[in-house]
Amino acid sequence: MNSQQLDIFDDSRDTVLCNDVAVALERRDPVGARAAWATFAEEFPDHESLTPLSVLVEALDQRAAAPFEDHESLRDARLALCDVIEPAALRIFGARAGSTWLVSSWRELAQRATPLPFRPDRSDDHAAALWLRAGDWAAANEAVARIESWRRIPAPLAWMAEARYRMHDLDDAWGLLAELAWLSCERFDQLTRRLADPLLERLRRHFDSTFEGHGDLRDLAWFPAWVLTEKPALSRQLSQAQRALHTEPEQAMRLLLELLGLERQGRHHDVVARRKALRDTHPSLYAAYMKSR
């Protein structure tokens, strides 16, 4: 607990009573938490911690295991957790301990959401997204795998890329990240910012400052191809991307993969022909490639 939360070394009466509630909450003991909160409220009815503590006590009291009947019920529960319960937990326990305390709540929502099918118009209301919030990467992976054609839908593709990254590392996620960049630049931007991977962040900063495209998020569709001009050693990882929409950015990455392979084989004549094709596809990408030649 940080200085803005409860001070366990403060033996003043209000802090002691407040801590009694917090300890019961940490044990996820609704009866004990309710009793401790009542004692605290009786002695200090105007204490600033009463309201957030009451929210958390109520959250324990209202825990349920029954599956959600529909997406609307799940949405209501998710918004209550995000907008009401989470701020109270962070206020009482602090950022790190509060996030840990919330894991069980996210896990319970995910379990209750498991029977609900994926709906593109309700992409936040699916078990996979909730498993990610709970930090259960394997369960998120399994939930996405049950979605038909998940590789062709931005939300589940982003979930799978994140699950693979969290379970393994960036090398295991490159192919999915490339597919996501081609399918949805916006989702790619959101995910890579959330991952906060040091290598990804360095590459993204360099890309944003040097790549000459449209000047908006649409440029990110070219990011996987551009990465090969900076990090040719990532050829194997990026080659794992499945063929997707056959757009110019995807074709450019395939062309660069072919070029790098031809260079290793010393096939100069074929290299020249492929370089011309790359120049015709995107002059700025061609210039980035030629800088190291």
C-alpha positions as CSV (number, residue, x, y, z in Angstrom):
1,M,0.0,0.0,0.0
2,N,1.5,3.3,-1.0
3,S,1.3,6.6,1.0
4,Q,-2.1,7.4,-0.5
5,Q,-3.5,4.1,0.7
6,L,-3.8,2.5,4.1
7,D,-0.7,2.8,6.3
8,I,-0.3,-0.5,8.1
9,F,2.3,1.1,10.5
10,D,-0.2,3.7,11.7
11,D,-1.8,2.5,14.9
12,S,-4.4,5.2,15.1
13,R,-7.9,3.9,15.7
14,D,-9.3,4.7,12.3
15,T,-6.4,3.1,10.5
16,V,-6.6,0.0,12.6
17,L,-10.3,-0.4,11.8
18,C,-9.8,0.4,8.1
19,N,-7.0,-2.2,8.0
20,D,-9.4,-4.8,9.5
21,V,-11.7,-4.3,6.6
22,A,-8.9,-4.5,4.1
23,V,-7.5,-7.7,5.6
24,A,-10.9,-9.4,5.4
25,L,-11.1,-8.2,1.8
26,E,-7.7,-9.6,1.0
27,R,-8.9,-13.0,2.4
28,R,-12.0,-12.6,0.2
29,D,-14.1,-13.1,3.3
30,P,-17.4,-11.3,2.7
31,V,-18.9,-11.9,6.2
32,G,-15.7,-10.7,8.0
33,A,-15.4,-7.8,5.7
34,R,-19.0,-6.7,6.2
35,A,-18.7,-6.9,10.0
36,A,-15.4,-5.0,10.0
37,W,-16.8,-2.4,7.7
38,A,-19.9,-1.9,10.0
39,T,-17.6,-1.4,13.0
40,F,-15.5,1.1,11.1
41,A,-18.5,3.0,9.8
42,E,-20.1,3.2,13.3
43,E,-17.0,4.9,14.8
44,F,-15.9,7.0,11.7
45,P,-19.0,7.6,9.6
46,D,-17.3,10.3,7.6
47,H,-14.1,8.6,6.8
48,E,-13.0,8.9,3.2
49,S,-12.2,5.2,2.9
50,L,-15.7,4.0,3.8
51,T,-17.2,4.4,0.3
52,P,-14.4,2.5,-1.7
53,L,-14.4,-0.2,1.0
54,S,-18.2,-0.5,0.8
55,V,-17.8,-1.0,-3.0
56,L,-15.3,-3.9,-2.4
57,V,-17.4,-5.5,0.3
58,E,-20.5,-5.4,-1.9
59,A,-18.4,-6.9,-4.8
60,L,-17.6,-9.9,-2.6
61,D,-21.2,-10.2,-1.5
62,Q,-22.5,-10.3,-5.1
63,R,-20.0,-12.8,-6.4
64,A,-21.7,-15.4,-8.7
65,A,-20.7,-18.5,-10.6
66,A,-23.7,-19.0,-12.9
67,P,-22.9,-18.5,-16.6
68,F,-24.1,-15.2,-18.2
69,E,-27.3,-15.6,-20.1
70,D,-26.5,-13.0,-22.7
71,H,-23.9,-10.4,-23.8
72,E,-25.9,-7.6,-22.1
73,S,-25.5,-9.2,-18.7
74,L,-21.8,-9.7,-19.2
75,R,-21.4,-6.1,-20.4
76,D,-23.1,-4.8,-17.2
77,A,-20.8,-6.9,-15.0
78,R,-17.7,-5.9,-17.0
79,L,-18.5,-2.2,-16.8
80,A,-19.2,-2.4,-13.1
81,L,-15.8,-4.1,-12.6
82,C,-14.0,-1.6,-14.8
83,D,-15.7,1.6,-13.7
84,V,-16.6,1.0,-10.1
85,I,-14.8,-1.9,-8.5
86,E,-11.4,-1.5,-10.1
87,P,-11.0,2.2,-9.0
88,A,-12.0,1.3,-5.5
89,A,-9.5,-1.6,-5.3
90,L,-6.7,0.7,-6.6
91,R,-7.7,3.3,-4.1
92,I,-7.6,1.0,-1.1
93,F,-4.8,-1.4,-2.0
94,G,-2.6,0.6,-4.4
95,A,-1.8,-0.1,-8.0
96,R,0.1,-3.4,-7.7
97,A,-1.8,-5.0,-4.8
98,G,-5.1,-3.7,-6.2
99,S,-4.4,-5.3,-9.6
100,T,-3.6,-8.6,-7.9
101,W,-6.8,-8.5,-5.8
102,L,-8.8,-7.9,-9.0
103,V,-7.5,-11.0,-10.8
104,S,-10.0,-13.3,-9.1
105,S,-12.8,-11.0,-10.3
106,W,-11.6,-11.0,-13.9
107,R,-11.2,-14.8,-13.7
108,E,-14.8,-15.2,-12.4
109,L,-16.2,-13.1,-15.3
110,A,-14.2,-15.1,-17.8
111,Q,-15.5,-18.4,-16.5
112,R,-19.1,-17.1,-16.6
113,A,-18.6,-15.7,-20.1
114,T,-17.3,-19.0,-21.6
115,P,-20.6,-20.2,-23.1
116,L,-21.2,-16.9,-24.9
117,P,-20.2,-16.8,-28.6
118,F,-18.0,-14.1,-30.1
119,R,-19.9,-11.2,-31.5
120,P,-18.0,-8.6,-33.6
121,D,-20.2,-5.8,-32.3
122,R,-19.5,-6.9,-28.7
123,S,-15.8,-7.7,-29.0
124,D,-15.0,-6.6,-25.4
125,D,-17.6,-9.1,-24.1
126,H,-15.9,-12.4,-24.7
127,A,-14.1,-14.8,-22.4
128,A,-10.8,-14.4,-24.3
129,A,-10.6,-10.7,-23.5
130,L,-11.4,-11.3,-19.9
131,W,-8.9,-14.1,-19.5
132,L,-6.3,-11.6,-20.7
133,R,-7.3,-9.2,-18.0
134,A,-7.0,-12.1,-15.5
135,G,-3.5,-12.9,-16.8
136,D,-4.4,-16.4,-17.8
137,W,-2.7,-16.5,-21.2
138,A,-3.3,-20.2,-21.8
139,A,-7.0,-19.9,-21.2
140,A,-7.1,-16.8,-23.5
141,N,-5.4,-18.8,-26.2
142,E,-7.9,-21.6,-25.9
143,A,-10.9,-19.2,-25.9
144,V,-9.6,-17.6,-29.1
145,A,-9.0,-20.9,-30.8
146,R,-12.7,-21.7,-30.4
147,I,-13.7,-18.7,-32.5
148,E,-14.3,-19.6,-36.1
149,S,-11.9,-17.9,-38.5
150,W,-10.3,-16.0,-35.7
151,R,-7.3,-15.1,-37.9
152,R,-9.5,-13.0,-40.1
153,I,-11.1,-10.9,-37.3
154,P,-9.2,-8.1,-35.7
155,A,-10.2,-8.5,-32.1
156,P,-9.5,-12.3,-31.7
157,L,-6.4,-12.0,-33.8
158,A,-5.1,-9.3,-31.4
159,W,-6.0,-11.4,-28.4
160,M,-4.1,-14.4,-29.8
161,A,-1.1,-12.3,-30.6
162,E,-1.1,-11.0,-27.0
163,A,-1.6,-14.4,-25.5
164,R,1.3,-15.9,-27.5
165,Y,3.5,-13.0,-26.6
166,R,2.7,-13.3,-22.9
167,M,3.1,-17.1,-22.9
168,H,6.4,-17.1,-24.8
169,D,8.1,-14.0,-26.2
170,L,8.1,-11.6,-29.1
171,D,9.7,-14.1,-31.5
172,D,6.6,-16.3,-31.1
173,A,4.2,-13.4,-31.8
174,W,5.8,-11.7,-34.8
175,G,3.8,-13.6,-37.4
176,L,0.5,-12.8,-35.7
177,L,1.5,-9.2,-35.2
178,A,2.3,-8.9,-39.0
179,E,-1.2,-10.3,-39.8
180,L,-2.8,-7.9,-37.4
181,A,-0.9,-4.9,-38.9
182,W,-2.3,-5.9,-42.3
183,L,-5.8,-6.5,-41.0
184,S,-6.3,-3.6,-38.5
185,C,-3.7,-0.9,-38.1
186,E,-5.7,0.5,-35.2
187,R,-5.7,-2.8,-33.3
188,F,-2.0,-3.3,-34.0
189,D,-1.3,0.2,-32.6
190,Q,-3.3,-0.5,-29.5
191,L,-1.7,-3.9,-28.9
192,T,1.9,-2.9,-29.4
193,R,1.5,0.1,-27.1
194,R,0.0,-2.2,-24.4
195,L,2.8,-4.8,-24.8
196,A,5.4,-2.1,-24.2
197,D,8.1,-4.5,-25.6
198,P,11.5,-2.7,-25.7
199,L,12.4,-3.9,-29.2
200,L,9.0,-3.2,-30.6
201,E,9.0,0.3,-29.0
202,R,12.5,1.1,-30.5
203,L,11.4,-0.1,-34.0
204,R,8.2,1.8,-33.8
205,R,9.9,5.1,-32.9
206,H,12.3,4.7,-35.7
207,F,9.6,3.7,-38.1
208,D,7.4,6.7,-37.2
209,S,10.3,9.1,-37.6
210,T,11.7,7.8,-40.9
211,F,9.0,6.1,-42.9
212,E,7.3,8.2,-45.6
213,G,3.7,7.1,-45.9
214,H,0.4,8.7,-45.3
215,G,1.2,10.2,-42.0
216,D,-1.4,8.3,-40.1
217,L,-2.1,4.9,-38.7
218,R,-2.5,3.4,-42.1
219,D,1.3,3.5,-42.4
220,L,1.5,0.7,-39.8
221,A,0.3,-1.8,-42.5
222,W,3.9,-1.4,-43.9
223,F,5.6,-1.9,-40.6
224,P,6.2,-5.7,-40.9
225,A,7.9,-5.2,-44.3
226,W,9.9,-2.2,-43.0
227,V,11.1,-4.3,-40.0
228,L,12.9,-6.6,-42.4
229,T,14.9,-3.6,-43.7
230,E,16.1,-3.0,-40.1
231,K,16.2,-6.5,-38.7
232,P,16.8,-9.0,-41.6
233,A,17.4,-11.6,-38.9
234,L,13.7,-11.6,-38.1
235,S,13.0,-13.3,-41.5
236,R,12.2,-16.6,-40.0
237,Q,9.8,-15.2,-37.4
238,L,7.9,-13.0,-39.9
239,S,7.7,-15.7,-42.4
240,Q,5.4,-17.5,-40.0
241,A,2.6,-15.0,-40.9
242,Q,-0.1,-16.7,-42.9
243,R,-1.2,-15.3,-46.2
244,A,-4.0,-12.9,-45.4
245,L,-5.6,-10.2,-47.6
246,H,-3.0,-10.1,-50.3
247,T,-2.7,-6.3,-50.0
248,E,0.4,-4.4,-51.1
249,P,1.9,-4.2,-47.6
250,E,1.7,-7.9,-47.3
251,Q,3.1,-8.5,-50.7
252,A,5.9,-6.1,-49.9
253,M,6.9,-8.2,-46.9
254,R,6.8,-11.4,-49.0
255,L,8.9,-9.7,-51.6
256,L,11.5,-8.6,-49.0
257,L,11.6,-12.2,-47.5
258,E,12.3,-13.5,-51.0
259,L,14.9,-10.8,-51.6
260,L,16.8,-11.6,-48.4
261,G,16.7,-15.3,-49.4
262,L,18.1,-14.6,-52.8
263,E,20.9,-12.4,-51.4
264,R,21.9,-15.3,-49.1
265,Q,22.1,-17.5,-52.2
266,G,24.1,-15.0,-54.2
267,R,21.6,-14.9,-57.0
268,H,22.4,-11.4,-58.3
269,H,20.3,-11.4,-61.4
270,D,17.1,-12.4,-59.5
271,V,18.0,-9.9,-56.8
272,V,18.1,-7.0,-59.3
273,A,14.7,-8.0,-60.7
274,R,13.1,-8.2,-57.2
275,R,14.6,-4.9,-56.2
276,K,12.9,-3.2,-59.1
277,A,9.6,-4.8,-58.0
278,L,10.1,-3.5,-54.5
279,R,10.9,0.0,-55.8
280,D,7.7,0.0,-57.8
281,T,5.7,-1.3,-54.9
282,H,6.8,1.4,-52.4
283,P,9.7,3.8,-53.0
284,S,10.1,4.7,-49.3
285,L,10.3,1.0,-48.3
286,Y,12.8,0.4,-51.2
287,A,14.9,3.3,-49.9
288,A,14.9,1.9,-46.4
289,Y,16.0,-1.5,-47.8
290,M,18.8,0.0,-49.9
291,K,20.3,2.0,-47.0
292,S,22.0,-1.1,-45.8
293,R,23.1,-2.3,-49.2
